[in-house]
Amino acid sequence: MNRKPPDSDDYADEPRRFLAEHSQSSRNAKARRIGGLTLIRSLRQHEVSLVAELIALGVDVNVQDERGNTALHYAAALGARPSIRLLVNSGRCNYLLRNKRGRYAYQLALISARDPAVARLLIKKQLQQAVSEGVLHFDRSPPNVAE
């Protein structure tokens, strides 16, 4: 199979083609994982229009990569406010997920992006989710920036 290089114009259509083929197989765990990882990849490459399209297609926004990061973790760490807005407005984020270093998305907003406004928003959403799910205790301690 002759693939085009990643910088070609058709490269951005690759995730769309995959999702179009697998959109009906929402029960397929592998397809959900690939869709979620495609969302993370698009977010990390600052492709906001593709992020919006993937979210609209119903991609699982809570898929965690090998480091335990979700799309929200990456958006918070990168300070990608347009993508954060899309993720939060989707209503599907799990704000209680930690990455493998034990960090919540709001902590990455503080540590990496140095964005206290985004961190406040994510803390608010996290507390709302904890109350609605009846989670009585979760670590709300500030991150250790020295790590």
SEPAMAR-550728 format. One record per atom (N, C-alpha, C): residue in one letter; x, y, z. Coordinates in steps of 0.05 Angstrom, whole numbers, plus 5000, padded with zeros to 4 digits. Each point is the difference from the previous one (the first is absolute). Layout:
// SEPAMAR-550728
AXYZ ...
***
This chain:
// SEPAMAR-550728
M501749775000 M498350235000 M501850255000 N499450184983 N501550254997 N498750225016 R501250065023 R498950215017 R501350274994 K498550215003 K501150274996 K501450095026 P501950184998 P501350095024 P498150165018 P500650015026 P498250125019 P499450304994 D501750134985 D499550294995 D498350054976 S499049794987 S498450044976 S497250095008 D498550114981 D497350115005 D498149785007 D500449764989 D498149785005 D500449875027 Y502250075014 Y500549875025 Y497950075021 A499050254999 A497950085019 A497449844995 D499649904976 D497649844994 D500149725011 E502449905007 E500349735009 E498249935024 P500150175022 P498349945023 P497050014992 R499350184982 R497250024992 R499149744986 R501749904982 R499449754986 R499649775020 F501949985019 F499849785019 F497450025016 L499450245009 L497650035017 L497449954983 A500150084975 A497649954983 A499649704997 E502249854998 E499849714997 E499049865025 H500850115023 H499549875026 H497950145017 S498750204990 S498150155016 S497749835009 Q499349804985 Q497749835006 Q500849795022 S502649965003 S500949795019 S500850135027 S498150155012 S500650135025 S500649815023 R499149754997 R500649805021 R502849884997 N501350064978 N502649894995 N502150155016 A501149875021 A501950135018 A502550104986 K500949854980 K502450084986 K499550264984 A497750014987 A499350244984 A499750245019 R498749965024 R499850225019 R502750105009 R501849825005 R502750085009 R501550154978 I499949904976 I501350134977 I498850284996 G497450025002 G498750264997 G500950195021 G500249915025 G500950175022 G502950084997 L501749824991 L502850064995 L500350194976 T498349984981 T500050184977 T499250285010 L498250025019 L499250265012 L502450125014 I501449845016 I502450105014 I502150104980 R500549844980 R502050084980 R499250264986 S497550034993 S499150244987 S500350245018 L499449965025 L500250215020 L502950095003 R501849805002 R502850065004 R501250154975 Q498849964977 Q500950144976 Q498450254995 H498450095019 H498550254999 H498150014977 E498849784993 E498149994978 E497250025012 V499250255007 V497650055015 V497549914984 S500050054974 S497749924984 S499649705000 L502249854999 L499849715001 L499249905028 V500950145020 V499249935028 V497050045002 A498950224989 A497150055001 A498549794985 E501049924977 E498749804984 E500049735014 L502249925012 L500249755014 L498049995024 I499950225014 I498250015023 I497149984990 A499450144978 A497349994989 A499249724990 L502149854992 L499549724991 L499649815023 G500550105024 G499549835024 G502449845009 V502450094993 V502449865008 V500250015031 D501049795012 D500349985029 D502150195009 V499250215014 V501950215008 V501649925025 N499349775012 N501449925024 N502049774996 V500649944975 V502049804994 V502750105011 Q501549825014 Q502650085011 Q502249874983 D502150164995 D502349904985 D501849845018 E502449934990 E501949845016 E500950135025 R499750275002 R500850155024 R497650055018 G497749914992 G497650045016 G498750264995 N500950164980 N498950264994 N497649974981 T498050165005 T497750024983 T500350254982 A498250044982 A500050244984 A499950255018 L498549995021 L499850235018 L502650055014 H501549795008 H502650045012 H501950154981 Y500049914974 Y501750144981 Y499250284994 A497450044997 A499050274995 A500750195023 A499749905025 A500750165023 A503050065001 A501649804995 A502950035001 A501050194978 L498750004977 L500950174978 L498750285001 G498250035018 G498650265001 G498350054976 A498949784988 A498450014976 A497150075006 R499550255006 R497450095009 R497749934980 P500450034974 P497749924982 P499349705002 S502149845003 S499549715003 S498849945027 I500950135021 I498949975027 I497050074999 R499350224987 R497250084998 R498449784986 L501049894978 L498649794986 L499649755017 L502149925015 L499849775017 L498050045022 V500250235014 V498350055023 V497150024990 N499550144978 N497350034990 N498849744989 S501749804995 S498949744991 S498449875022 G500750065025 G498649885022 G500749715006 R502249914987 R500849725003 R502649955014 C501350225010 C502649965013 C499749895028 N501949825007 N500249905027 N502250165013 Y499350195017 Y501950185013 Y501549865023 L499149775008 L501249865022 L502249804991 L500649994974 L502149834991 L502850125005 R501849835010 R502850085004 R501749874979 N502350124994 N501949874982 N501749815018 K502049874987 K501649815015 K501950145021 R500350264998 R501550145020 R498250105022 G497549934999 G498150075021 G498950284997 R500150124977 R499150274996 R497450024986 Y498450195010 Y497550074986 Y500550204979 A498150044982 A500450204978 A500450285011 Y498550075021 Y500350275011 Y502950055010 Q501249795010 Q502850035010 Q501950064977 L499549874977 L501750054977 L499650294989 A497550105003 A499550284992 A501850195017 L500449935025 L501650175018 L503049964995 I500849744998 I502949944998 I501150074973 S498749904979 S501250034973 S499150264986 A497450065001 A499150234985 A500050255016 R500349975026 R499950235018 R497550174996 D497849874999 D497450124994 D498049965023 P500150185020 P498249965023 P497050024994 A499350154979 A497250024993 A498949734990 V501649874983 V499149734990 V500049805024 A502050025017 A500149825023 A497550045018 R499250255004 R497650055016 R497549884987 L499850034974 L497749884986 L500049705003 L502349874996 L500249715002 L499549905029 I500950155019 I499549935028 I497050015006 K498750214990 K497150035003 K498549774988 K500849924976 K498749784986 K500649745015 Q502449975011 Q500849765014 Q498349975026 L499650225014 L498450005024 L497149944994 Q498950114978 Q497349944992 Q499649714994 Q501949884986 Q499949724993 Q500249835026 A501850075018 A500349845024 A497450015017 V498850235002 V497550025015 V497849834986 S499850034974 S497849864985 S500449695001 E502549915002 E500649715001 E500249905029 G499750185019 G500249925028 G502849925009 V502050114987 V502849955008 V500550175024 L500549875022 L500450165025 L502850115003 H501949864989 H502850105004 H501649954975 F501450214992 F502149974979 F502050225006 D502449954991 D502250185006 D499750264986 R499750225015 R499850274989 R502550165007 S502149875009 S502450155008 S501350124975 P501250245004 P501450124977 P502349844991 P500650014974 P502249844990 P502650105009 N501949825002 N502850075007 N501450094974 V500350264997 V501150114975 V502949924997 A501449945021 A502949934999 A500549744987 E498049824998 E500449744988 E500550024970 
***
